[in-house]
Amino acid sequence: MSRLLLATNDSSWEDRVRESFEHTLNGELKSWGPADLAAGNSAMLRAIEDHGARVVAIGPGLDSEAALHAAAALDRVSPELCVLLVAEPTPELYRMALRVGVRDIVDPAAELADVRAAFDAAIDTAARRQVRSSASVKTETRRTIAVVSPKGGAGKTAISSNLAVGLATAAPGETVIIDLDVQFGDVGNALRLAPEHTIADAVRAGDALDATTLKAFLTGHPSGVYVLCAPESPADADLIGTDDVSRILELLQGLFRFVIVDTGAGLDEHTLAAMEYASDIVLVAGTDVASARAVRKEVDAFDLLGLTTQRRHLVLNRADARVGLSADDIEGTVGLAISVSIPSSRAVPLSMNQGIPLLEGAQKSPVSRSLGELVNRLAGEAPINSDGPAASRLRRWKETR
């Protein structure tokens, strides 16, 4: 398998790279001439997987915008790779390249010793990333978390999106959220995303859908979480069957440590298909009688369907609302102890309208502390690293907005 992949049509550049390594690379270097380097191009991702590449050098001779889009796609779906951009370096290009995850820019006219040094540094970086990725898969528990509510308006999507961002902060690059409210899902808006692809595109891939192809349909968020968004049109919901949901979740479980499923209201066929893969269920309840009784009916339905092996977590949303029901009343009605209570706050609808989850910002607010408690509970009590790489990316991202 080759360690290095040159994404370029320039054969003279391949000759220079081989010369810089004194013609010792043999089968470790491959050149691939892509016809289209649009962001998320599945052919490029498949070429990388086929060649077993660890370092990808994009360019020379390519449009800078297309090359940067390709680099961003690689950083989004394969963060263990190390990406180099081969182009004449400028301060502005460096700024844009670093923003999309490029490790370095290599001048195609550079001295051979400098070319070799850039590639050697990238190979070392890729090796360290691979070791960390392999160790993570071997030692850390994987969880698929279905967030459910029998009725709309309970705050399910706000909780799902914050849970995903919080887990991505604790485990950057290892968290994905899938929006299974296939008619009216709003996770994309909750995270201020403009997705190029949705779950409908993944379903349209048919038998060609595999782990590599599925990555191309994910949308990245600066927190480090990946998102499989709901279709743009409710009509596309008819394309998505239960077998499709099962296949997609099976693939995501193999790719990510944490899979968050934001379900539709009630118990539709997509939610039930997802429940078969869930390790944890987060049940969102309000403080009114109707909500508590509906959640109890949902719990009873899980029992009747044999969905009893999943860990159940009862989240009481808007817990301080003065409507006459106490926490004890709700626990007695639902038949579960409350795992986390989230207070009411105007900040929640504001954050949803702005598309900026609360766990991106002021983590000392009462609501953020409660959401953080839920994150820690589902991360296996791992503390949120507010100064880690993902948090740093969030700060840099917000500075540019």
Helices and strands as residue ranges (DSSP letters): E 4-7, H 11-20, G 26-28, E 29-32, H 42-51, E 55-58, H 64-77, E 82-86, H 91-99, E 104-106, H 112-139, E 143-148, H 156-170, E 175-180, H 187-190, H 199-204, G 206-208, H 211-215, E 219-220, E 225-228, G 234-239, H 242-255, E 258-263, H 269-275, E 280-285, H 289-304, E 311-317, H 327-334, E 338-342, H 347-354, G 358-360, H 366-378, H 389-399
